[in-house]
Amino acid sequence: MSTMGNSTNIFWQESPVGKLERRKLLNQKGCVVWITGLSGSGKSTLACSLSWELHTRGKLSYILDGDNVRHGLNKDLGFKAEDRTENIRRVGEVAKLFADAGLICIASLISPYGKDRDACRAMLPDAFIEVFMNMPLALCEERDPKGLYKLARAGKIKGFTGIDDPYEPPLNCEIELNQKDGVCPTPSAMAGEVITYLEDKGYLQG
């Protein structure tokens, strides 16, 4: 007598419509643009600008925003290390599905731990583009768009990335965005840099 459990009595169901057919239909190649960086580094701003620029070029994208997914998919998770790992794992699995569907999935999350980002990369060895928003902590604190740094400095938020919890910078990212002569590039300029990469690697053609 069999019992149902994790990864038992299940089988992979193939579809008659595969990646190649979807790529031809959408005239693009599915991938994941994973934007990582400190809170306030400009991840969401870049994600929105990139999505709009792709839209104007007739390319289909979808943003998985770190805050947004915690309203539904990951609303049961907190911010302990193990919860952060599970948060990234779930987003990685969803991003993989979007990429398989042929979309350019833009995942915008702090994702502070290298092992968690590497696990997502392993899911998509040929379609994972890591974008590191390498902005100084002082700049992110100065921006503090959500007022979280002030709360963390006041001890009202514990385990806040960059203050009392570490951020592990990427070691092998495809794109690194930072200040030029102390000035941040415009969102359009940063999006343009990502789009140039996608074009060069063939993601924007069928």
C-alpha positions as CSV (number, residue, x, y, z in Angstrom):
1,M,0.0,0.0,0.0
2,S,1.5,3.3,-1.1
3,T,1.4,6.6,0.7
4,M,1.6,10.1,-0.6
5,G,4.6,12.1,0.4
6,N,7.2,14.5,-0.8
7,S,8.4,13.6,-4.2
8,T,6.8,10.2,-4.2
9,N,4.2,8.8,-6.6
10,I,4.7,11.7,-9.0
11,F,5.7,11.8,-12.6
12,W,6.9,14.6,-14.9
13,Q,4.2,15.4,-17.6
14,E,5.7,16.5,-20.9
15,S,3.9,19.1,-23.0
16,P,3.7,19.1,-26.8
17,V,4.6,22.8,-26.7
18,G,8.1,23.3,-25.6
19,K,10.7,26.0,-25.1
20,L,11.5,26.2,-28.8
21,E,7.9,26.7,-29.8
22,R,7.4,29.4,-27.1
23,R,10.6,31.1,-28.2
24,K,9.4,31.3,-31.8
25,L,5.9,32.5,-30.7
26,L,7.3,35.3,-28.4
27,N,10.4,36.1,-30.5
28,Q,12.5,36.1,-27.4
29,K,14.4,33.6,-25.2
30,G,13.2,33.1,-21.6
31,C,15.6,34.0,-18.9
32,V,15.9,35.3,-15.3
33,V,17.4,38.7,-14.6
34,W,18.2,38.5,-10.9
35,I,18.8,41.9,-9.3
36,T,20.5,41.8,-5.9
37,G,21.7,44.5,-3.6
38,L,21.1,46.3,-0.3
39,S,17.8,47.9,0.5
40,G,17.7,51.3,-1.1
41,S,20.3,50.4,-3.8
42,G,17.8,50.9,-6.6
43,K,16.7,47.3,-7.4
44,S,13.0,48.0,-7.8
45,T,13.7,51.2,-9.7
46,L,15.9,49.3,-12.2
47,A,13.4,46.4,-12.4
48,C,10.6,48.8,-13.4
49,S,12.7,50.7,-15.8
50,L,14.0,47.5,-17.4
51,S,10.5,46.0,-17.7
52,W,9.2,49.2,-19.4
53,E,12.1,49.4,-21.8
54,L,11.5,45.7,-22.8
55,H,7.8,46.4,-23.2
56,T,8.6,49.3,-25.6
57,R,10.6,46.8,-27.7
58,G,7.7,44.4,-27.8
59,K,9.3,42.0,-25.3
60,L,7.3,40.2,-22.6
61,S,8.6,40.4,-19.0
62,Y,7.4,40.0,-15.5
63,I,8.7,41.4,-12.2
64,L,9.0,39.3,-9.1
65,D,9.5,41.9,-6.4
66,G,10.9,40.9,-3.0
67,D,8.2,42.8,-1.1
68,N,5.4,41.8,-3.4
69,V,5.9,38.1,-3.2
70,R,5.7,38.4,0.6
71,H,2.1,39.5,0.2
72,G,1.1,36.2,-1.1
73,L,3.5,33.4,-2.1
74,N,5.8,33.9,0.8
75,K,3.5,35.6,3.3
76,D,4.2,32.8,5.8
77,L,7.9,33.5,6.0
78,G,9.8,35.9,8.3
79,F,13.4,37.2,8.0
80,K,15.4,34.6,9.9
81,A,18.2,33.0,7.9
82,E,16.2,29.9,7.2
83,D,13.2,31.9,6.1
84,R,15.3,34.0,3.8
85,T,16.7,30.9,2.2
86,E,13.2,29.5,1.7
87,N,12.0,32.8,0.3
88,I,14.7,32.8,-2.3
89,R,14.2,29.2,-3.1
90,R,10.5,29.7,-3.8
91,V,11.1,32.8,-5.9
92,G,13.8,30.9,-7.8
93,E,11.4,28.1,-8.6
94,V,8.7,30.6,-9.8
95,A,11.3,32.5,-11.9
96,K,12.3,29.2,-13.5
97,L,8.7,28.6,-14.5
98,F,8.4,32.1,-16.1
99,A,11.7,31.6,-18.0
100,D,10.5,28.2,-19.2
101,A,7.3,29.9,-20.4
102,G,9.5,32.2,-22.5
103,L,9.3,35.3,-20.4
104,I,12.1,37.6,-19.3
105,C,11.6,37.3,-15.5
106,I,13.0,40.1,-13.5
107,A,13.6,39.1,-9.9
108,S,14.3,42.0,-7.6
109,L,15.3,40.9,-4.1
110,I,18.0,41.7,-1.6
111,S,18.9,38.0,-1.6
112,P,21.8,38.6,0.8
113,Y,23.4,35.1,0.9
114,G,25.6,33.9,-1.9
115,K,24.6,30.2,-1.5
116,D,20.9,31.0,-2.0
117,R,21.6,33.0,-5.2
118,D,23.9,30.2,-6.4
119,A,21.2,27.7,-5.8
120,C,18.9,29.7,-8.1
121,R,21.6,30.0,-10.7
122,A,22.0,26.2,-10.6
123,M,18.3,25.9,-11.5
124,L,18.9,27.9,-14.7
125,P,22.5,27.3,-15.8
126,D,22.0,28.8,-19.2
127,A,19.5,31.5,-18.4
128,F,20.5,33.3,-15.2
129,I,21.8,36.8,-15.4
130,E,22.8,38.2,-12.0
131,V,22.8,42.0,-11.7
132,F,24.6,43.4,-8.7
133,M,23.5,46.9,-7.6
134,N,26.8,47.7,-6.0
135,M,25.8,50.9,-4.2
136,P,27.5,52.1,-0.9
137,L,25.7,51.5,2.3
138,A,26.0,55.2,3.1
139,L,24.1,56.1,-0.1
140,C,21.4,53.4,0.7
141,E,21.0,54.8,4.2
142,E,20.8,58.3,2.9
143,R,18.0,57.3,0.5
144,D,16.2,55.0,3.0
145,P,13.0,55.1,0.9
146,K,11.1,52.9,3.3
147,G,12.6,54.3,6.5
148,L,13.9,50.9,7.4
149,Y,17.5,51.9,8.1
150,K,16.4,54.4,10.7
151,L,14.3,51.7,12.4
152,A,17.3,49.2,12.3
153,R,19.7,51.8,13.7
154,A,17.2,52.5,16.5
155,G,17.1,48.7,17.3
156,K,13.4,48.5,16.2
157,I,14.3,46.0,13.4
158,K,16.6,43.1,14.1
159,G,18.6,41.2,11.5
160,F,18.5,44.0,9.0
161,T,20.8,43.4,6.0
162,G,23.7,45.7,6.0
163,I,23.3,46.7,9.7
164,D,23.3,43.6,11.9
165,D,22.9,40.9,9.2
166,P,25.5,40.4,6.4
167,Y,25.2,41.0,2.7
168,E,27.4,38.7,0.7
169,P,28.4,40.5,-2.6
170,P,28.2,38.3,-5.8
171,L,31.5,36.9,-6.9
172,N,30.6,36.0,-10.5
173,C,27.8,38.3,-11.5
174,E,27.1,39.1,-15.2
175,I,26.5,42.8,-14.6
176,E,27.7,45.1,-11.9
177,L,26.1,48.6,-11.6
178,N,27.7,51.3,-9.5
179,Q,28.4,55.0,-9.2
180,K,30.4,56.7,-11.8
181,D,32.6,59.4,-10.3
182,G,30.3,59.5,-7.3
183,V,27.1,59.8,-9.3
184,C,24.5,57.1,-9.8
185,P,23.6,56.3,-13.4
186,T,20.0,57.0,-14.4
187,P,17.5,54.2,-14.3
188,S,17.2,54.4,-18.1
189,A,21.0,54.1,-18.4
190,M,21.2,51.1,-16.1
191,A,18.3,49.4,-17.9
192,G,20.0,50.1,-21.2
193,E,23.1,48.3,-19.9
194,V,21.1,45.2,-19.1
195,I,19.2,45.3,-22.4
196,T,22.5,45.5,-24.3
197,Y,23.7,42.4,-22.5
198,L,20.4,40.6,-23.3
199,E,20.7,41.6,-26.9
200,D,24.3,40.5,-27.2
201,K,23.5,37.1,-25.6
202,G,20.5,36.5,-28.0
203,Y,17.7,36.7,-25.4
204,L,15.7,39.3,-27.4
205,Q,15.3,37.2,-30.5
206,G,13.4,34.1,-31.5
